[in-house]
Amino acid sequence: MREAELTISFEELQHRITAIDRLIETVSYMIIVHIIL
């Protein structure tokens, strides 16, 4: 794999990790709110 392709896939990976991280945060927040209420 060329360096440019590797950089693009690494950036994509970071975006996906951030998206998954936000999803987990949202889901755990909803669960906590549900438990409290």
Gaussian input, Z-matrix of N, CA and C with variables (Angstrom, degrees):
# hf/3-21g

backbone

0 1
 N
 C     1     B1
 C     2     B2     1     A1
 N     3     B3     2     A2     1     D1
 C     4     B4     3     A3     2     D2
 C     5     B5     4     A4     3     D3
 N     6     B6     5     A5     4     D4
 C     7     B7     6     A6     5     D5
 C     8     B8     7     A7     6     D6
 N     9     B9     8     A8     7     D7
 C    10    B10     9     A9     8     D8
 C    11    B11    10    A10     9     D9
 N    12    B12    11    A11    10    D10
 C    13    B13    12    A12    11    D11
 C    14    B14    13    A13    12    D12
 N    15    B15    14    A14    13    D13
 C    16    B16    15    A15    14    D14
 C    17    B17    16    A16    15    D15
 N    18    B18    17    A17    16    D16
 C    19    B19    18    A18    17    D17
 C    20    B20    19    A19    18    D18
 N    21    B21    20    A20    19    D19
 C    22    B22    21    A21    20    D20
 C    23    B23    22    A22    21    D21
 N    24    B24    23    A23    22    D22
 C    25    B25    24    A24    23    D23
 C    26    B26    25    A25    24    D24
 N    27    B27    26    A26    25    D25
 C    28    B28    27    A27    26    D26
 C    29    B29    28    A28    27    D27
 N    30    B30    29    A29    28    D28
 C    31    B31    30    A30    29    D29
 C    32    B32    31    A31    30    D30
 N    33    B33    32    A32    31    D31
 C    34    B34    33    A33    32    D32
 C    35    B35    34    A34    33    D33
 N    36    B36    35    A35    34    D34
 C    37    B37    36    A36    35    D35
 C    38    B38    37    A37    36    D36
 N    39    B39    38    A38    37    D37
 C    40    B40    39    A39    38    D38
 C    41    B41    40    A40    39    D39
 N    42    B42    41    A41    40    D40
 C    43    B43    42    A42    41    D41
 C    44    B44    43    A43    42    D42
 N    45    B45    44    A44    43    D43
 C    46    B46    45    A45    44    D44
 C    47    B47    46    A46    45    D45
 N    48    B48    47    A47    46    D46
 C    49    B49    48    A48    47    D47
 C    50    B50    49    A49    48    D48
 N    51    B51    50    A50    49    D49
 C    52    B52    51    A51    50    D50
 C    53    B53    52    A52    51    D51
 N    54    B54    53    A53    52    D52
 C    55    B55    54    A54    53    D53
 C    56    B56    55    A55    54    D54
 N    57    B57    56    A56    55    D55
 C    58    B58    57    A57    56    D56
 C    59    B59    58    A58    57    D57
 N    60    B60    59    A59    58    D58
 C    61    B61    60    A60    59    D59
 C    62    B62    61    A61    60    D60
 N    63    B63    62    A62    61    D61
 C    64    B64    63    A63    62    D62
 C    65    B65    64    A64    63    D63
 N    66    B66    65    A65    64    D64
 C    67    B67    66    A66    65    D65
 C    68    B68    67    A67    66    D66
 N    69    B69    68    A68    67    D67
 C    70    B70    69    A69    68    D68
 C    71    B71    70    A70    69    D69
 N    72    B72    71    A71    70    D70
 C    73    B73    72    A72    71    D71
 C    74    B74    73    A73    72    D72
 N    75    B75    74    A74    73    D73
 C    76    B76    75    A75    74    D74
 C    77    B77    76    A76    75    D75
 N    78    B78    77    A77    76    D76
 C    79    B79    78    A78    77    D77
 C    80    B80    79    A79    78    D78
 N    81    B81    80    A80    79    D79
 C    82    B82    81    A81    80    D80
 C    83    B83    82    A82    81    D81
 N    84    B84    83    A83    82    D82
 C    85    B85    84    A84    83    D83
 C    86    B86    85    A85    84    D84
 N    87    B87    86    A86    85    D85
 C    88    B88    87    A87    86    D86
 C    89    B89    88    A88    87    D87
 N    90    B90    89    A89    88    D88
 C    91    B91    90    A90    89    D89
 C    92    B92    91    A91    90    D90
 N    93    B93    92    A92    91    D91
 C    94    B94    93    A93    92    D92
 C    95    B95    94    A94    93    D93
 N    96    B96    95    A95    94    D94
 C    97    B97    96    A96    95    D95
 C    98    B98    97    A97    96    D96
 N    99    B99    98    A98    97    D97
 C   100   B100    99    A99    98    D98
 C   101   B101   100   A100    99    D99
 N   102   B102   101   A101   100   D100
 C   103   B103   102   A102   101   D101
 C   104   B104   103   A103   102   D102
 N   105   B105   104   A104   103   D103
 C   106   B106   105   A105   104   D104
 C   107   B107   106   A106   105   D105
 N   108   B108   107   A107   106   D106
 C   109   B109   108   A108   107   D107
 C   110   B110   109   A109   108   D108

   B1=1.4632
   B2=1.5344
   B3=1.3109
   B4=1.4626
   B5=1.5220
   B6=1.3206
   B7=1.4643
   B8=1.5280
   B9=1.3385
   B10=1.4673
   B11=1.5295
   B12=1.3309
   B13=1.4711
   B14=1.5219
   B15=1.3275
   B16=1.4589
   B17=1.5273
   B18=1.3457
   B19=1.4662
   B20=1.5195
   B21=1.3342
   B22=1.4646
   B23=1.5297
   B24=1.3214
   B25=1.4650
   B26=1.5239
   B27=1.3378
   B28=1.4618
   B29=1.5226
   B30=1.3400
   B31=1.4674
   B32=1.5223
   B33=1.3246
   B34=1.4691
   B35=1.5164
   B36=1.3267
   B37=1.4562
   B38=1.5261
   B39=1.3311
   B40=1.4627
   B41=1.5222
   B42=1.3431
   B43=1.4666
   B44=1.5238
   B45=1.3175
   B46=1.4700
   B47=1.5170
   B48=1.3358
   B49=1.4663
   B50=1.5286
   B51=1.3351
   B52=1.4679
   B53=1.5228
   B54=1.3321
   B55=1.4631
   B56=1.5272
   B57=1.3210
   B58=1.4701
   B59=1.5231
   B60=1.3363
   B61=1.4611
   B62=1.5246
   B63=1.3317
   B64=1.4660
   B65=1.5202
   B66=1.3230
   B67=1.4642
   B68=1.5267
   B69=1.3299
   B70=1.4658
   B71=1.5265
   B72=1.3412
   B73=1.4645
   B74=1.5233
   B75=1.3274
   B76=1.4639
   B77=1.5208
   B78=1.3223
   B79=1.4626
   B80=1.5242
   B81=1.3339
   B82=1.4653
   B83=1.5202
   B84=1.3384
   B85=1.4665
   B86=1.5296
   B87=1.3299
   B88=1.4669
   B89=1.5267
   B90=1.3255
   B91=1.4722
   B92=1.5282
   B93=1.3369
   B94=1.4696
   B95=1.5275
   B96=1.3277
   B97=1.4669
   B98=1.5264
   B99=1.3192
   B100=1.4648
   B101=1.5315
   B102=1.3282
   B103=1.4703
   B104=1.5330
   B105=1.3350
   B106=1.4709
   B107=1.5306
   B108=1.3318
   B109=1.4657
   B110=1.5254
   A1=109.53
   A2=115.67
   A3=119.81
   A4=110.84
   A5=115.78
   A6=121.77
   A7=112.15
   A8=116.73
   A9=121.30
   A10=110.94
   A11=116.00
   A12=121.36
   A13=110.68
   A14=115.48
   A15=122.01
   A16=110.46
   A17=116.35
   A18=121.65
   A19=110.42
   A20=117.13
   A21=122.08
   A22=110.50
   A23=117.04
   A24=119.75
   A25=111.27
   A26=117.36
   A27=120.77
   A28=110.29
   A29=116.60
   A30=121.44
   A31=110.41
   A32=116.65
   A33=122.05
   A34=110.48
   A35=115.90
   A36=122.51
   A37=110.56
   A38=116.95
   A39=121.39
   A40=111.19
   A41=116.83
   A42=121.12
   A43=110.82
   A44=116.09
   A45=120.53
   A46=111.18
   A47=117.15
   A48=121.62
   A49=109.55
   A50=116.72
   A51=121.45
   A52=110.58
   A53=116.83
   A54=121.60
   A55=111.02
   A56=116.90
   A57=121.98
   A58=109.96
   A59=116.05
   A60=122.24
   A61=110.94
   A62=116.36
   A63=121.28
   A64=110.90
   A65=115.95
   A66=121.40
   A67=110.27
   A68=116.59
   A69=121.75
   A70=110.08
   A71=116.84
   A72=121.62
   A73=110.82
   A74=116.38
   A75=121.83
   A76=111.09
   A77=116.80
   A78=121.93
   A79=110.80
   A80=117.56
   A81=119.33
   A82=111.35
   A83=117.63
   A84=121.25
   A85=109.94
   A86=116.56
   A87=121.55
   A88=111.23
   A89=116.64
   A90=121.43
   A91=110.24
   A92=116.82
   A93=121.54
   A94=110.13
   A95=117.20
   A96=121.91
   A97=109.89
   A98=116.79
   A99=122.14
   A100=111.11
   A101=116.53
   A102=121.15
   A103=110.00
   A104=116.55
   A105=121.20
   A106=110.46
   A107=115.79
   A108=119.83
   A109=108.80
   D1=139.84
   D2=179.34
   D3=-78.20
   D4=159.35
   D5=-176.07
   D6=-61.10
   D7=-39.70
   D8=-179.85
   D9=-63.42
   D10=-43.61
   D11=178.92
   D12=-63.17
   D13=-39.44
   D14=179.94
   D15=-64.21
   D16=-41.66
   D17=179.17
   D18=-63.48
   D19=-43.69
   D20=179.66
   D21=-61.65
   D22=-46.50
   D23=-179.11
   D24=-67.20
   D25=-32.42
   D26=177.75
   D27=-67.61
   D28=-40.75
   D29=177.24
   D30=-63.82
   D31=-43.32
   D32=177.66
   D33=-59.69
   D34=-42.77
   D35=179.60
   D36=-61.56
   D37=-44.06
   D38=178.65
   D39=-62.03
   D40=-41.92
   D41=178.17
   D42=-61.99
   D43=-42.01
   D44=179.74
   D45=-66.77
   D46=-41.33
   D47=178.34
   D48=-61.32
   D49=-43.41
   D50=178.51
   D51=-62.62
   D52=-43.70
   D53=179.70
   D54=-63.24
   D55=-44.28
   D56=178.90
   D57=-64.09
   D58=-40.98
   D59=179.04
   D60=-59.79
   D61=-44.93
   D62=178.76
   D63=-65.29
   D64=-39.53
   D65=179.02
   D66=-61.64
   D67=-46.30
   D68=178.66
   D69=-61.21
   D70=-43.83
   D71=178.35
   D72=-58.75
   D73=-46.79
   D74=-179.15
   D75=-63.25
   D76=-46.33
   D77=-179.16
   D78=-63.54
   D79=-46.02
   D80=179.75
   D81=-66.12
   D82=-34.95
   D83=175.90
   D84=-62.41
   D85=-45.55
   D86=179.53
   D87=-62.30
   D88=-40.68
   D89=178.83
   D90=-64.28
   D91=-45.59
   D92=179.32
   D93=-60.86
   D94=-46.61
   D95=178.80
   D96=-60.03
   D97=-42.56
   D98=179.96
   D99=-62.82
   D100=-40.68
   D101=179.59
   D102=-67.38
   D103=-43.89
   D104=-178.79
   D105=-64.84
   D106=-44.80
   D107=179.80
   D108=-84.78

